[in-house]
Amino acid sequence: MSRKERNSKIIKEQAALQGFDFCGIARAEKLNDEEKKLENWLKQGMHGEMAYMENHFDKRLDPAKLVPGARSVVSFIYNYYPGKKLAAENNYKIAKYAYGTDYHFVIKKKLKLMLGELRKEIGDFEGRIFVDSAPVMERQWAAKSGLGWIGKNSLLLNRNMGSFFFLAVMISDLELIPDGPIKDYCGTCTRCMDACPTDAIPMPYVVDGSRCISYFTIELKNEIPVDYKEKFENWIFGCDICQDVCPWNKFSNPNNENEFKPSKNLSNMNKNDWEELSEDTFQKLFRKSAVKRTGFGGLTRNISFVAKE
């Protein structure tokens, strides 16, 4: 077995030991195919008020600008599909990824442990881990490494588990064996496009972020435009509509991560509790949650907007 093969095998074994469902490898090279797509997306203002999307354009496309001498990009999948959905009928809804502890903390901790083990087994190497924390095009790298294909809703789809998972990336100077990409299995299906209440998927494989419920409830700092009244379908933080209707998500299985389980207090929240939410309760309820990202003011704005629908 060559060193490249051995190191590739070790990385995949260590990823599995840390609970990652899939691990794929791509050769570190500039994402030339994505350059024009990203440029057009930004020019059309589909990033809305997410000004950070305009920053570090070159770094998004070239892994060597993040890790000098980069040779490989390793992608990881970590399941977050819950055993039980929080929202019942006639209740407000938050995206499934935000049920438990903020994934940034959970996954970064696992990747740091993995990195330590890799250096013990492989020796010292240059490597950086990213969990939605730098200008890295995680979905594109995961697709290049064969972990799935990018669906019409712009999310990575995996034939074995759908799309309810987190992506993480390691860029390193290790020479590894790349895994090839797989074909697109969306076919003629347009369920995600048809189901989106705000028409945020105007054409296949293009999401207008400035029209997405997730954008309005998390990224937008100003008031939500009144044009979108009665279109949120009770979503107050994020949105799972385009994933819930995707046929590939019939293969989703509950995750095994205790930290992703919702607290009893969150599970018991009803519509009245949400509408009477105090800042103190917000801080206690979402102390380690991704929901903190929108802030108390943002969440109460969202609740008020949806409550009047």
N, C-alpha and C positions, 0 to 999 in steps of 0.2 A: 504493500500500500504506500503510495506516494505521500509526501508531507501534506500536499494540498488536500488529498482525500482524507487523511487522518484528521487534520484540523477541522475540515468540514463536518466529519462524523462527530467529533468531540463537541462542536458548537451545537449541533442538533440534539445530541444526548443531553447536554447541560440545559438547553432550552426546555426539553421535555421534563427534566427534573424540577425545574422552576414552575411547572404547570402550564407552559405555553402549549397551545393545541397544535400549532403548525409553525414551522420555521423554514424559510426559503432563502436562497442566495442568488444575488445578481452581481454581474461585473460592474464595478464602479466606473461609470462613464457619463458624459454630459447627456442630459435628457433633451436631445435636440428636437425630438418630435413634440415635446410639450411646450417649447419656447413660444411658438406662434399662437398656440391655444391659450396659454396664460396671458400673453400680451393682448390678444383680442378680448378675452374675458374682462381684463382690467379696463381696457379702453371703453368697453360698453357699460362700465360702472356696475357690473354685477356683484362687486364686492361691497356695495353700499358704503357704509361708514367705517368699514374694516380697513382703515388706512394702512395698517401693518402689512396687509397683503401686497402692497406696492413696494415694501422695503425688501432689501437683500434679494433682488430679482435673480442675480447671477448665482447666489448661494442656493437658491431653490432648485436650480437646474444642474449645478455642478458639485458633486460631493467632495471633490478635491479642494474646494474652497472652504469646506468645513473641517476636513481632515486632510492635511497635506500628505501626498503620497498614497491616497486612498486607492485600494484595489478591489475591495468587495463591499457590497451593501447587503446586510443580513436583515430580513424582515421577520417579525414575530406576530402571531395572532393569539389573543387572550380573550376567551369567551366571557360575556357578561349577561347572557340571556337569563332572566330571572325564572325561578321555579313558579312564581305566582305574580301576576300583574297587580300593581297597587290600585289603580283606579277602577272603581266599580262604575256602573251606569250613573249618570247624573253627578259625577264628581269631577274635580279638576285633575289634570294629568300632568305628570312630569316625565321626561324621557327616561327610559329604562336604564340608561347608562349612569344616571344620577341617583339611583336608589340608595346606594351605600356610600362607602368612603371614596373620596375623589381618586379616580383611577391613576392620576399622575403619581400620587404617593405610592400606591400599591404596586404598580408595574415598575416604576423606577427602582424601587427597593429590590425587586426580584432581578432586574437587569444588573444592578450593582453587585448583587451576590453572584450572579452568573459570570460577570466580568472578572471577579476575583478568582473564581474557580477556573476559568479559562486560562488566566495568566499562570496559575499553578501548573496546569497540564500542558499548555502550549509554550509557555515562556513569555517574556515581555513583548508586547506589541502595541502599536498605536491604535487606539479604538475609542470611539465616543458613542454614547447611547442617547437616543432621542425618544421622548414620549410626548409628541405634540407640543414640543417646547422650543423648537427652532425652525427656521425656514427649510423644512424637509418635506418633500412630496411623498408622504408615506404610502398612499394608495398606488401611486405609479410604480414605486419600488417593489411593493408587494406583488403587483401584477407582473412585473418583469421577472420576479423570482418564482413565479408559478403558484402563488398562494390563492389565486383566483383571477377574476377579470373585473374590470370596472364596468358596473351596470349602467343602465340608462338614468338612474338616479344619482350617478357619479360616485356611488359607494362601491367598495370592493365586495364582490360576491364570491362565496366559496361553496362548491357543490356539496360539501359534507355538512356545512353548518350555517349557510345563509350569510347574514351580514351583521348580526348582533355581537360584534366583538371589537376589541381595541386593537390598534396597530402600533407597533413600536419598531424602531430601526437601530441597528448598530453599523456605523461606518468604520471600517478598519483598513490598515495597510497589509492585512494578511491576504495572500494569494489563495483563493478557495475555488472549489468546483461549483460553477453556477448552475442553477436549475432553470430550465427553459420556461417561458411563459405558456399559458394554456389558451385555448380558444374562448370566444365569447359565447355564452350559453343563454343569452337573453332572448334570442330568436325574435319573433314578431310581437312579443308581449309588451304592452304599454301600460300595465296596471299602475305602476308608480306615477306615471305622468297623468293618467286619468283621475287618480284618487287625490292628487294634491289640490287642496281647496283654494290656494292662493296662486295657482298656475306658476309655481316656481320652477317647473321643468318645461321650458318652452319648446325644447327639441330634445331628441334622444342624446344622452351623455352630456348635456349642458344644464347646470343648475344656476338659476339666477338667484344668487345669495341674497340680494336686496329684497326679494319677495318671499323668502323662506320664513316659516313660523319660528324656526330655531333662531334665525337672525333677529327677528323682531323681539323675541322674548329673552335673548341673552346679549347680543352684540349691540343692538340699538340703544343709545343712551337718551335720545329724545322721546317725545310722545309717539305712540304707534299711530300711523295714518288712519283716519276714520274710514277710508276706502275699504279697509280690511275687516270692518265690523261684521260679526256673524260668520266669520270664516275660520276661526281658530279651533272650533270643535273641542273647547274646554282645555286646550293645551296652555299651560302657564309657564313651563320651562322646557325648552326644546320641543321636539316633535318626532314621532316614530311612524307617521302615516305611510310614507313611501316604503318603509321596511315592513310594516305590518301586512301590507297587501302583496308583498313580493312572494311569489310561489316558492322561491328557494328557501325562504325562512320556515317552511314546514319541516325542515331538517334541523331547526334550532333545538338544542337540548339545554336544560338548566345548568348554570355554571356551578362549580364546586368551590367558589371563593367566598368564605364567610364574611370577608370585609365588604362584599358587594350586596349583602343582604340588608334590606331596609330595617331601621329600628322599629320597635313596637309603636312608638309615638307617631312615627311617620305613617306606618301602616294603618293607624286608627284615624288619621285625619279625614274629616268629612268637609263638605262644602262650607258649612258654617264656620268650622275651625279655620279654614283657609281665609275666609273673608274677615275674620276677627284676629288674624295673625298679628302679634305684637313683635317689636324688634327683639325683645328679650327671648321670646319663644323661637324666633327665626335664628338667632345666634346659637341657641342650644340645639335646635333641631338639625341645623346644617353646619355645625362646627367643623366637620371634616369632609363636607360634601362639595361636589362641583357646583351645587346650586348657589353657593356663596358668591360665585362669579357675577351673578346678576345683581347682588346686593339686596338689602331689605327694600329699598325704594323701588328697585327694578321689579322685584317679584310682586310687591303690592300694586304697582302700576299694571302689571300683566293680569293680576287677579281682577282688578277693577275693570279693566278693558273687556275681559271675557265675561265678567259677571253681568255686564249690561247688554250682553248679546241676546 
